Amino acid sequence: MNAYGYVRVSTLQQANEGDSLETQLRQISSYSELKGYRIPSEHIITEKGVSGSLEFEKRPEGAKLFAILQRGDVLIFSKLDRAFRNTRNALNTLHELKERGVSVHFIDLGGDVTNDGIGSVIFTILAAFATFERERIATRIREVKQTQKTEGKFLGGFTRFGFAVVGKKLEKNPGQQAIIRKIKVMKRRGVSLRRISKWLDVTHGVTMSHSTVSTFV
């Protein structure tokens, strides 16, 4: 039997500062001593700068650990969200490890969740709530961005020709808007998109492919 501890922080800053890692390590150390598990230092798996949204088996260290776990092994996490943020991945991974005969412990859930007792029930419920909370946060973020977009606030990224960022708002650029009007007039008069593209380069020093020009007409 081999015992392993798994710790994860989602940002490199947290990894460098060490607070979150140290907390998880202390919790795992205390729990393993209480349960009589001996975890050698090389069996403490540390995942640095990896988001919880990435499935456990696809993380650099998580994938290696998942591959070597076998019957009789014990895997200890300090908290559910250090391992999973997605109900499907949580339950699929737990099922796979249970089939292999691996005991999975979550300290915040009270211990072994691979048995058929209350731990397994609590795990299922909390995994569902973890997904619900993540989806709720994502919904709030989308709503805020939509409100900001409606208010004309610039949300970052590529600024389309014809517009400029003024303060925190995206506003029309008068000079570029005038050029766009000329593009439309030229197209109505039968000038090809390639000729308009060349005209933009020669006359205004604007490099724009003919396919991009087509988006303005």
Phi, psi and omega in degrees: 000133176241141178249137181231149172240141182236128177232147182215140169234144188275344180232151178294331178298314178298322181294319181288321180288328171084350185300309182296318180297314181298320179298313180297319181295319179296318180297316180294319179298314180295317182295316182295323177294319180297322183271353179083020177266137176254119181248106177295155185304325181287351177262006171269108184266122183247123180252110185254133175066034181239126181291145177292345180289340177280127184302145187308314184287352180255358176283150182307308181276325179299321180296318180296316181295315181301325183288332186260349181295136181218177186308132178094345181287158178236132179239126185242129173244150176283320182217156179303317186286351173286336182259315189220151169232003187230125184301314182300311180296321180299310184288324178295316180293317179299317180298316180298314181293324178296320178296327179283345182090023179266134177268126181249126183243132171244116184299320182289345178259003175097002177133220186292122179254005180265357174278181183260016182268205185294332180301319180294321179295314180299318179302313181299316181295312183290327176297320178295318179292327178298317178294318179301315181295319180296318179292325179294320178295317179298322178296317180297320180296317179297320180295318179296316180296321179295320178297316180296321179295318179298325180279358178084015180281142180280127185258011179094169179095202184286133176261117183294142176304133182108353181227160179214151178273120178241110187069241177247011182247152177264116183236159180292138176267110186306315181297315181289327177295325178294320178295320179298320178297321178294321178301315181296320179295314180299319180295320179295333180275002175095008179288135182290158180296324180293321179291323177295320178300317179293321178299318179300318182292314184287316187276321186241358180068026181256118178271115183213125181292159180296329179292325177288323178302323183298336181287348181261356182243000000 
